[in-house]
Amino acid sequence: MTGKIAIIGGGDGITLFKAAGVDAFPAPDGKKARELLRRAAGEYKIIFITEELARELGDFLKRFDEQPYPVILPIPSDKGGTGYGDELIKNAMERALGVDILSNNGKR
């Protein structure tokens, strides 16, 4: 594993990543995404996954929480964001730091 980056997702949005040199793996559903993620986990350090698929694979993704690699980052799909990825990242940061540094309590 030498710092390779991949994306797993549905739709045309993943082709933009491919143009940027990221290995793109199309997954029409959670079953295919799980299979691809299993294979990619040993080869890639960073794996982006679209929020819709990440939500479907929530419990499966938890097995990667305690490992340094791969880092799995949910991102919005070409249909837009649902906020699920932000929620997962916020929770991971709270677990790691013990504090919510992303909350501004209504202040700017």
Secondary structure, DSSP 8 states (H G I E B T S, - for coil): --S-EEEEESSTHHHHHHHTT-EEEE-SSHHHHHHHHHHHTTT-SEEEEEHHHHHHTHHHHGGGTTSSS-EEEEE-BTTB--SHHHHHHHHHHHHHHSS-SS--TT--
